[in-house]
Amino acid sequence: MHFRWRTNPTVIAHYMNDADVPRQAEVTLKPNEVCVVLENGKIVGSVSQTHMEVSPQVGLFGTLFGKSNPVRSFIFAFTGPHAVLVQVRGVADNGDEINCLITLKLEITRETAPRLISFPAKGTMTVQAGNIAALVSPAVSSAALQHLRGMDAASMRTVQANEDVMYAVKTALRATLDEHGMAFRSGFITWSTTAAEQQLQHQHDLERLQLSKDIESDKQAVELDHLIKSEQRKHEVNARMALVGVQAKEAAELKLELERIKGAGELDLQTWRQQQHLHDQQMDAARTEALKVAQADVELAKLEAERQKTLASVAHDAEDQKMNRAMNMFEQVQAKKQERMRLQNEQEQQRLEQHAKASQSTIAVLEEIAASSDDPAVKLEALKQLAELRKADVAGQKDAYKDD
């Protein structure tokens, strides 16, 4: 039996219990469809792009070994991307009205699909774009208004404002989308109030058609889904074209501003060149004057050096003359001293010779008395006098040659 899990184009994901799936039902999953299988409340795997039996029975051998069918449940999801509409309303700081529609392109992957369990955990068995819009609307409105409140009506519609708002929205939704198994792909802002209201109304009408199960409602749902997708593509193109127009206008204004800046820059450059030329001339004159002053200082220094050299030479000559006079005087004093010492030595030598002669005569007499006397007392006295005389001669000789 072939089984279809998605009977309405507004359904993004659908949670089903084992009892809701016919026995031996088979399903063919397309490349943009994912099925997450849960057994006994635990995720056992996810598949995509395959033909499978939704809830297979335990085989004969498994039954023989006491196995039984687990309690299964399934999450079927359409990967997308899905267009989620969030209307943002507020008032700017300058009083301008903020009323725009932010279209988010969200996607589900096979890896993130198991996290869709957070929706049925909160009681939402069938996930539609409106459920996701209700989930992300507070964060989207807060992030968008935070950037738009400080702008005027013209600045809100610029390319830079669109990029800044979408980046802020992406950053604000990252944790929420990741928790619920979705990823941000792109987005744009629609500033046409009529177009925004039409898109929201069509999406609400399409979701209400899901409650009706007759053939006519299915046909209306398909037609309305096709209409919504066509309008979304048209509004996305219009929004991007509007941004391109704004960007072209900004580029033209930027070009004019660049031309003005270029003209002002050329004038400033010419002025700067004139000032630089004058400055260079002033610097050259200052350098020339400094060179003249330096040369004069060098000449003065040379003259001063010559003067100092001359003075030093005169002082040196005077010192040499003084030294020469001192040396001559010293030599004269030394010569006189040597002459005086020579005379003293000669006189002393004469005195010693006379004393020696007298001593020799006295010694001869005393020796004669000591040798010829028979009286021991006389002989002893003569020898004693002879010893005293010898002693006096030795002392005189020692004193005579003592250095001065």
C-alpha positions as CSV (number, residue, x, y, z in Angstrom):
1,M,0.0,0.0,0.0
2,H,1.4,3.4,-1.0
3,F,1.4,6.0,1.7
4,R,1.5,9.8,1.4
5,W,2.5,11.7,4.4
6,R,2.2,15.2,2.9
7,T,-1.2,16.1,1.5
8,N,-1.1,19.9,1.8
9,P,1.7,22.2,0.4
10,T,1.7,24.2,3.6
11,V,3.0,21.2,5.7
12,I,6.7,21.5,6.4
13,A,7.0,18.6,8.9
14,H,4.5,16.0,10.3
15,Y,4.8,13.8,13.4
16,M,3.0,10.5,13.2
17,N,2.6,7.6,15.6
18,D,2.8,4.0,14.6
19,A,-1.0,3.6,14.8
20,D,-1.5,6.5,12.3
21,V,0.4,4.6,9.6
22,P,-1.4,1.7,7.8
23,R,0.1,-1.7,8.1
24,Q,2.7,-2.6,5.5
25,A,2.5,0.9,4.1
26,E,5.3,1.9,1.8
27,V,6.5,5.4,1.0
28,T,8.8,6.9,-1.6
29,L,11.0,9.7,-0.2
30,K,12.1,12.2,-2.7
31,P,15.5,13.9,-2.5
32,N,13.9,16.8,-0.6
33,E,12.1,14.6,1.9
34,V,13.4,13.1,5.1
35,C,12.0,10.5,7.5
36,V,13.2,10.3,11.1
37,V,12.4,7.0,12.8
38,L,11.9,6.8,16.6
39,E,11.6,3.5,18.4
40,N,10.4,3.4,22.0
41,G,11.0,7.2,22.3
42,K,14.6,7.1,20.9
43,I,15.8,8.3,17.5
44,V,17.2,5.3,15.6
45,G,18.0,7.0,12.3
46,S,16.9,9.1,9.4
47,V,16.6,8.3,5.7
48,S,16.0,10.3,2.5
49,Q,15.6,9.6,-1.3
50,T,14.6,6.0,-0.9
51,H,11.6,3.6,-1.1
52,M,10.8,2.0,2.2
53,E,8.2,0.2,4.3
54,V,7.2,2.6,6.9
55,S,6.7,0.2,9.9
56,P,8.0,-3.3,9.1
57,Q,7.0,-6.2,11.3
58,V,9.4,-8.4,13.3
59,G,10.3,-11.5,11.3
60,L,9.5,-15.1,12.1
61,F,12.9,-15.8,13.7
62,G,12.7,-12.6,15.8
63,T,9.3,-13.7,17.1
64,L,10.7,-17.2,17.9
65,F,13.4,-15.5,20.0
66,G,10.9,-13.5,22.0
67,K,11.2,-10.2,20.1
68,S,8.2,-7.9,19.6
69,N,7.5,-4.9,17.4
70,P,8.8,-1.7,19.1
71,V,6.6,1.3,19.6
72,R,7.5,3.5,16.6
73,S,6.8,7.0,15.6
74,F,7.9,9.1,12.6
75,I,8.8,12.6,11.7
76,F,8.4,13.4,8.0
77,A,9.9,16.6,6.8
78,F,10.2,18.6,3.6
79,T,13.7,20.1,3.4
80,G,12.7,23.2,1.6
81,P,13.8,26.0,1.4
82,H,10.7,27.3,3.1
83,A,9.5,30.9,3.0
84,V,8.6,32.2,6.5
85,L,7.0,35.6,6.7
86,V,7.4,37.9,9.6
87,Q,5.9,41.4,9.7
88,V,7.9,44.0,11.6
89,R,6.1,47.2,12.8
90,G,7.4,50.0,14.9
91,V,8.4,53.7,15.0
92,A,11.8,55.1,14.3
93,D,13.6,57.5,16.7
94,N,12.7,60.4,14.4
95,G,9.0,59.4,14.2
96,D,9.1,57.6,10.8
97,E,6.9,54.5,10.6
98,I,8.5,51.1,10.3
99,N,6.2,48.6,8.5
100,C,7.9,45.9,6.4
101,L,7.7,42.2,5.7
102,I,10.8,40.1,6.3
103,T,10.9,36.9,4.2
104,L,13.2,34.2,5.7
105,K,14.4,31.3,3.6
106,L,14.8,28.3,6.0
107,E,16.0,24.8,5.2
108,I,16.0,21.4,6.9
109,T,18.7,18.9,6.3
110,R,18.9,15.2,7.0
111,E,21.4,15.9,9.8
112,T,19.2,18.5,11.5
113,A,15.8,16.8,10.9
114,P,16.0,14.8,14.2
115,R,15.9,18.0,16.1
116,L,12.4,18.7,14.7
117,I,11.2,16.5,17.7
118,S,11.1,19.8,19.7
119,F,7.8,20.7,17.9
120,P,5.8,17.6,18.8
121,A,7.4,17.8,22.3
122,K,5.5,21.1,22.7
123,G,2.3,19.7,21.2
124,T,2.7,20.8,17.5
125,M,2.3,17.6,15.5
126,T,2.0,19.3,12.1
127,V,4.6,22.1,11.5
128,Q,3.6,24.8,9.0
129,A,5.2,28.1,8.1
130,G,2.9,29.9,10.5
131,N,4.2,27.8,13.4
132,I,7.8,28.7,12.5
133,A,6.8,32.4,12.0
134,A,5.3,32.4,15.5
135,L,8.5,30.9,16.9
136,V,10.9,33.3,15.3
137,S,8.8,36.5,15.1
138,P,9.9,38.0,18.5
139,A,13.6,37.6,17.8
140,V,13.2,38.8,14.2
141,S,11.2,41.9,15.2
142,S,13.6,42.8,18.0
143,A,16.8,42.4,15.9
144,A,15.3,44.3,12.9
145,L,13.9,47.2,15.0
146,Q,17.1,47.6,16.9
147,H,18.8,48.5,13.6
148,L,16.0,50.3,11.9
149,R,15.0,52.7,14.8
150,G,18.1,54.8,14.3
151,M,17.5,55.4,10.6
152,D,15.1,57.6,8.6
153,A,12.7,56.3,6.0
154,A,15.2,56.7,3.1
155,S,18.1,55.1,4.9
156,M,15.9,52.0,5.8
157,R,15.6,51.1,2.1
158,T,19.3,51.1,1.3
159,V,21.3,48.1,0.4
160,Q,23.5,48.5,3.4
161,A,20.5,48.6,5.7
162,N,19.1,45.5,4.1
163,E,22.3,43.6,4.6
164,D,22.8,44.8,8.2
165,V,19.2,43.8,9.1
166,M,19.5,40.4,7.6
167,Y,22.8,39.7,9.2
168,A,21.4,40.8,12.6
169,V,18.3,38.6,12.1
170,K,20.6,35.6,11.1
171,T,22.7,36.1,14.2
172,A,19.7,36.4,16.5
173,L,18.0,33.3,15.1
174,R,21.1,31.0,15.0
175,A,20.5,29.3,18.4
176,T,16.7,29.0,18.0
177,L,16.8,27.6,14.5
178,D,19.6,25.2,15.4
179,E,17.5,23.9,18.4
180,H,14.5,23.3,16.2
181,G,16.4,21.6,13.3
182,M,16.5,24.4,10.8
183,A,19.1,26.5,9.1
184,F,19.0,30.1,7.7
185,R,19.8,30.3,4.0
186,S,18.8,33.8,2.9
187,G,16.2,36.6,3.3
188,F,14.9,39.9,2.1
189,I,12.8,42.8,3.1
190,T,9.6,43.9,1.4
191,W,8.7,47.6,2.1
192,S,5.4,47.6,0.2
193,T,2.6,47.5,2.8
194,T,0.0,46.2,0.3
195,A,2.3,43.4,-1.0
196,A,3.1,42.4,2.5
197,E,-0.5,42.2,3.6
198,Q,-1.4,40.2,0.4
199,Q,1.3,37.6,1.1
200,L,0.3,37.2,4.7
201,Q,-3.4,36.9,3.8
202,H,-2.7,34.2,1.1
203,Q,-0.6,32.2,3.5
204,H,-3.4,32.3,6.1
205,D,-5.9,31.2,3.5
206,L,-3.8,28.3,2.4
207,E,-3.4,27.1,6.0
208,R,-7.1,27.3,6.5
209,L,-7.8,25.1,3.5
210,Q,-5.9,22.3,5.2
211,L,-8.9,21.8,7.5
212,S,-11.1,20.8,4.5
213,K,-10.6,17.4,3.0
214,D,-12.7,17.5,-0.1
215,I,-11.3,17.4,-3.7
216,E,-12.3,21.0,-4.3
217,S,-10.3,22.3,-1.4
218,D,-7.3,20.3,-2.5
219,K,-7.5,21.9,-5.9
220,Q,-7.8,25.3,-4.3
221,A,-4.8,24.6,-2.1
222,V,-2.6,23.6,-5.0
223,E,-3.7,26.7,-7.0
224,L,-3.2,29.0,-4.0
225,D,0.2,27.4,-3.2
226,H,1.2,28.1,-6.8
227,L,-0.1,31.7,-6.5
228,I,1.8,32.2,-3.2
229,K,5.1,30.9,-4.6
230,S,4.7,33.0,-7.7
231,E,4.0,36.1,-5.7
232,Q,6.9,35.4,-3.4
233,R,9.2,35.0,-6.3
234,K,7.8,38.2,-7.8
235,H,8.2,40.2,-4.5
236,E,11.7,38.8,-4.0
237,V,12.7,39.9,-7.5
238,N,11.0,43.3,-6.9
239,A,12.8,43.7,-3.6
240,R,16.1,42.8,-5.1
241,M,15.4,45.1,-8.1
242,A,14.5,47.9,-5.7
243,L,17.8,47.3,-3.9
244,V,19.6,47.4,-7.2
245,G,17.8,50.7,-8.0
246,V,18.8,52.1,-4.7
247,Q,22.3,50.8,-5.2
248,A,22.4,52.4,-8.6
249,K,21.2,55.7,-7.2
250,E,23.7,55.4,-4.4
251,A,26.4,54.6,-6.9
252,A,25.5,57.7,-9.0
253,E,25.5,59.9,-5.9
254,L,28.7,58.3,-4.9
255,K,30.2,59.0,-8.3
256,L,29.2,62.7,-8.1
257,E,30.6,62.8,-4.6
258,L,33.8,61.2,-5.8
259,E,34.0,63.8,-8.7
260,R,33.5,66.6,-6.2
261,I,36.1,65.0,-3.9
262,K,38.4,64.5,-6.8
263,G,38.0,68.2,-7.9
264,A,38.5,69.3,-4.3
265,G,41.5,66.9,-4.1
266,E,43.1,68.3,-7.2
267,L,42.7,71.9,-5.8
268,D,44.1,70.8,-2.5
269,L,46.9,69.0,-4.3
270,Q,47.7,72.2,-6.3
271,T,47.6,74.2,-3.1
272,W,49.8,71.6,-1.4
273,R,52.3,71.7,-4.2
274,Q,52.5,75.5,-4.0
275,Q,52.9,75.4,-0.3
276,Q,55.4,72.6,-0.6
277,H,57.4,74.5,-3.3
278,L,57.4,77.6,-1.0
279,H,58.4,75.4,1.9
280,D,61.2,73.9,-0.1
281,Q,62.5,77.3,-1.1
282,Q,62.4,78.4,2.5
283,M,64.2,75.2,3.6
284,D,66.9,75.8,0.8
285,A,67.4,79.3,2.0
286,A,67.6,78.1,5.6
287,R,70.1,75.4,4.7
288,T,72.2,78.0,2.7
289,E,72.2,80.3,5.7
290,A,73.0,77.5,8.0
291,L,75.9,76.4,5.8
292,K,77.3,80.0,5.7
293,V,77.0,80.2,9.5
294,A,78.6,76.7,9.8
295,Q,81.5,77.8,7.5
296,A,82.0,81.0,9.5
297,D,82.0,78.9,12.7
298,V,84.6,76.5,11.1
299,E,86.8,79.5,10.1
300,L,86.5,80.9,13.6
301,A,87.3,77.5,15.1
302,K,90.4,77.2,12.9
303,L,91.6,80.7,13.9
304,E,91.0,79.8,17.6
305,A,92.8,76.6,17.1
306,E,95.8,78.4,15.5
307,R,95.8,80.9,18.4
308,Q,95.7,78.2,21.0
309,K,98.4,76.3,19.2
310,T,100.6,79.5,19.1
311,L,99.9,80.2,22.8
312,A,100.7,76.5,23.6
313,S,104.0,76.7,21.5
314,V,105.0,79.9,23.3
315,A,104.2,78.4,26.7
316,H,106.0,75.2,25.7
317,D,109.1,77.2,24.7
318,A,109.0,79.2,27.9
319,E,108.7,75.9,29.9
320,D,111.6,74.4,27.9
321,Q,113.7,77.5,28.6
322,K,112.8,77.4,32.3
323,M,113.6,73.7,32.4
324,N,116.9,74.3,30.6
325,R,117.8,77.0,33.1
326,A,116.9,74.8,36.0
327,M,119.0,71.9,34.6
328,N,121.9,74.2,34.0
329,M,121.7,75.5,37.6
330,F,121.4,72.0,38.9
331,E,124.4,70.9,36.9
332,Q,126.4,73.9,38.2
333,V,125.3,73.1,41.8
334,Q,126.3,69.5,41.3
335,A,129.7,70.5,39.8
336,K,130.4,72.8,42.7
337,K,129.3,70.1,45.2
338,Q,131.6,67.6,43.5
339,E,134.5,70.1,43.5
340,R,133.9,70.8,47.2
341,M,133.8,67.1,48.0
342,R,136.9,66.6,46.0
343,L,138.7,69.3,48.0
344,Q,137.4,67.9,51.2
345,N,138.5,64.4,50.3
346,E,142.0,65.7,49.4
347,Q,142.2,67.6,52.7
348,E,141.0,64.6,54.6
349,Q,143.5,62.4,52.8
350,Q,146.2,64.8,53.7
351,R,145.0,64.8,57.3
352,L,144.9,61.0,57.3
353,E,148.4,60.7,55.9
354,Q,149.7,63.2,58.5
355,H,147.8,61.3,61.2
356,A,149.1,58.0,59.9
357,K,152.7,59.3,59.9
358,A,152.3,60.6,63.4
359,S,150.6,57.3,64.4
360,Q,153.5,55.4,62.9
361,S,156.0,57.4,64.8
362,T,154.1,57.0,68.0
363,I,153.6,53.3,67.3
364,A,157.2,52.8,66.6
365,V,158.1,54.5,69.9
366,L,155.6,52.5,71.9
367,E,156.8,49.3,70.3
368,E,160.3,50.2,71.1
369,I,159.4,50.9,74.7
370,A,157.4,47.6,75.0
371,A,160.2,45.6,73.5
372,S,163.1,47.2,75.4
373,S,161.5,47.8,78.8
374,D,162.1,45.3,81.6
375,D,159.4,46.7,83.7
376,P,156.1,44.8,83.2
377,A,154.0,47.7,84.2
378,V,155.7,49.9,81.6
379,K,155.4,47.3,79.0
380,L,151.7,46.8,79.8
381,E,151.0,50.5,79.7
382,A,152.9,50.7,76.4
383,L,150.8,47.9,74.9
384,K,147.7,49.5,76.3
385,Q,148.6,52.8,74.7
386,L,149.4,51.0,71.5
387,A,145.9,49.3,71.5
388,E,144.2,52.6,72.1
389,L,146.1,54.2,69.3
390,R,145.2,51.4,66.9
391,K,141.6,51.7,67.9
392,A,141.7,55.5,67.3
393,D,143.3,54.9,63.9
394,V,140.5,52.5,62.9
395,A,137.8,54.8,64.0
396,G,139.4,57.7,62.2
397,Q,139.7,55.7,59.0
398,K,136.0,54.8,59.3
399,D,134.8,58.3,59.8
400,A,137.0,59.7,57.1
401,Y,135.3,57.6,54.3
402,K,131.7,57.9,55.5
403,D,129.3,59.0,52.7
404,D,127.7,62.4,53.0
